Amino acid sequence: GFVALAAARAAAEGKNLAEVAKAAEEMRDKVRFFAFLDTVRHVYRSGRIPKIASQVGSILHIKPILTVSSGLVHFAGVARSKKSGVERLLKIMRDKVGLRPVHVAVMHAYAQDEGERLKERVSSEFNCAELWLTEFSPVMGYACGTGTLGLSFYPED
């Protein structure tokens, strides 16, 4: 993602190994990541939540929004529909970046069309300095499930 890209760009600029590592570390601290899961079933299957949480989530049609901070997954909110989940992702990003130019990666798990629609929304609603559309890794796709959408982003300084 953006951490590897920052390291590659620093290396392409001719920076030494310590400077490349520093660029990667600085980017790691700047990048924010949020994912909207269409179902909790896959998170249970991968052992991330107990069975009762999966059952309650399924019965109530709870679709979690998760974030990662310091390598740990944290709960960032819920939605009851795909539409409200997308709106919530966009609001979170808007609250974090405001009007500043932003670098964004839109990610999806086997949901190309939904990913493209989210990318179009991001493009029209934000001042994007950089905008990517990519699939989640197979591990993320397995753990989070088909239909998961995510945003990884950082504002320009």
C-alpha positions as CSV (number, residue, x, y, z in Angstrom):
1,G,0.0,0.0,0.0
2,F,1.0,3.5,0.7
3,V,3.8,2.5,3.1
4,A,5.5,0.4,0.4
5,L,4.9,3.2,-2.2
6,A,6.6,5.8,0.1
7,A,9.6,3.5,0.5
8,A,9.8,2.9,-3.3
9,R,9.5,6.6,-4.0
10,A,12.3,7.4,-1.5
11,A,14.5,4.8,-3.0
12,A,13.8,6.1,-6.5
13,E,14.9,9.6,-5.3
14,G,18.3,8.1,-4.4
15,K,17.8,8.1,-0.6
16,N,19.9,5.7,1.5
17,L,18.5,2.7,3.3
18,A,18.0,4.6,6.6
19,E,16.1,7.4,4.8
20,V,14.0,4.9,2.9
21,A,13.1,3.1,6.2
22,K,12.3,6.5,7.8
23,A,10.0,7.4,4.9
24,A,8.1,4.1,5.3
25,E,7.8,4.6,9.1
26,E,6.5,8.2,8.7
27,M,3.9,7.0,6.1
28,R,2.8,4.1,8.4
29,D,2.0,6.8,11.1
30,K,0.0,8.9,8.6
31,V,-2.1,6.4,6.7
32,R,-5.6,5.6,8.0
33,F,-7.5,2.4,7.0
34,F,-11.2,1.7,7.5
35,A,-13.2,-1.3,6.2
36,F,-16.9,-2.0,5.9
37,L,-17.8,-5.6,6.2
38,D,-21.0,-6.8,4.4
39,T,-21.4,-9.6,7.0
40,V,-19.8,-10.8,10.2
41,R,-20.0,-14.4,9.1
42,H,-16.5,-14.4,7.6
43,V,-14.9,-12.7,10.6
44,Y,-16.4,-15.5,12.8
45,R,-15.1,-18.2,10.5
46,S,-11.6,-16.7,10.7
47,G,-11.7,-16.8,14.5
48,R,-11.8,-13.1,15.1
49,I,-15.1,-13.0,16.9
50,P,-17.1,-15.5,19.1
51,K,-20.0,-17.5,17.7
52,I,-22.6,-15.6,19.7
53,A,-21.3,-12.2,18.3
54,S,-21.7,-13.6,14.8
55,Q,-25.2,-14.9,15.5
56,V,-26.4,-11.6,17.0
57,G,-24.7,-9.6,14.2
58,S,-26.4,-11.8,11.6
59,I,-29.9,-11.6,13.2
60,L,-29.7,-7.8,13.6
61,H,-28.1,-7.3,10.2
62,I,-25.1,-5.5,11.8
63,K,-22.4,-4.6,9.3
64,P,-19.3,-3.6,11.2
65,I,-16.8,-0.9,10.2
66,L,-13.3,-1.7,11.4
67,T,-10.0,0.2,11.5
68,V,-6.4,-0.8,12.2
69,S,-4.2,1.1,14.6
70,S,-0.8,0.0,15.8
71,G,-1.3,-3.4,14.2
72,L,-4.6,-4.1,16.1
73,V,-8.1,-4.2,14.7
74,H,-10.6,-1.9,16.3
75,F,-14.3,-1.4,16.0
76,A,-15.1,2.0,14.4
77,G,-18.9,1.7,14.0
78,V,-21.8,-0.2,12.4
79,A,-24.2,0.2,9.6
80,R,-27.4,-1.7,8.8
81,S,-27.1,-1.5,5.0
82,K,-24.5,-1.4,2.3
83,K,-25.6,2.2,1.4
84,S,-25.3,3.4,5.0
85,G,-21.9,1.7,5.4
86,V,-20.5,3.5,2.3
87,E,-21.9,6.8,3.6
88,R,-20.3,6.1,7.0
89,L,-16.9,5.4,5.4
90,L,-17.1,8.6,3.4
91,K,-18.0,10.6,6.5
92,I,-15.1,9.1,8.5
93,M,-12.7,10.1,5.7
94,R,-14.3,13.6,5.4
95,D,-13.9,14.1,9.2
96,K,-10.2,13.0,9.1
97,V,-9.1,15.0,6.0
98,G,-11.5,17.9,5.6
99,L,-10.8,19.9,2.5
100,R,-7.1,19.0,2.2
101,P,-5.8,17.1,-0.8
102,V,-5.9,13.4,0.0
103,H,-4.2,10.2,-1.3
104,V,-6.8,7.4,-1.4
105,A,-6.9,3.7,-2.1
106,V,-10.3,2.2,-2.5
107,M,-10.3,-1.5,-1.8
108,H,-12.8,-4.3,-2.4
109,A,-13.2,-8.0,-1.8
110,Y,-14.6,-9.5,-5.0
111,A,-16.9,-6.5,-5.4
112,Q,-15.4,-4.7,-8.5
113,D,-18.6,-2.8,-9.4
114,E,-19.1,-1.6,-5.8
115,G,-15.5,-0.7,-5.6
116,E,-15.7,1.4,-8.8
117,R,-18.8,3.2,-7.5
118,L,-17.1,4.0,-4.3
119,K,-14.0,5.2,-6.2
120,E,-16.3,7.5,-8.3
121,R,-17.9,8.9,-5.1
122,V,-14.4,9.6,-3.6
123,S,-13.3,11.2,-6.8
124,S,-16.3,13.5,-6.9
125,E,-16.4,14.4,-3.2
126,F,-12.8,14.8,-2.3
127,N,-9.7,16.7,-3.6
128,C,-7.8,13.6,-4.6
129,A,-4.1,14.0,-5.2
130,E,-3.9,10.3,-5.9
131,L,-6.7,7.7,-6.2
132,W,-6.3,4.0,-6.6
133,L,-8.8,1.1,-6.9
134,T,-7.5,-2.3,-5.8
135,E,-8.6,-5.7,-4.5
136,F,-8.0,-6.7,-1.0
137,S,-5.3,-9.4,-0.6
138,P,-6.7,-13.0,-0.6
139,V,-6.1,-13.2,3.1
140,M,-8.2,-10.1,3.8
141,G,-10.8,-11.3,1.3
142,Y,-11.0,-14.6,3.3
143,A,-11.1,-13.0,6.7
144,C,-13.5,-10.2,5.9
145,G,-15.6,-11.8,3.2
146,T,-17.0,-11.0,-0.3
147,G,-18.4,-7.5,-0.5
148,T,-16.0,-5.9,1.9
149,L,-15.1,-2.3,1.0
150,G,-12.3,-0.3,2.4
151,L,-10.6,3.1,2.3
152,S,-6.9,3.7,3.0
153,F,-6.0,7.3,2.9
154,Y,-3.7,10.1,4.1
155,P,-4.0,13.9,3.7
156,E,-1.2,15.9,2.2
157,D,0.8,17.9,4.7
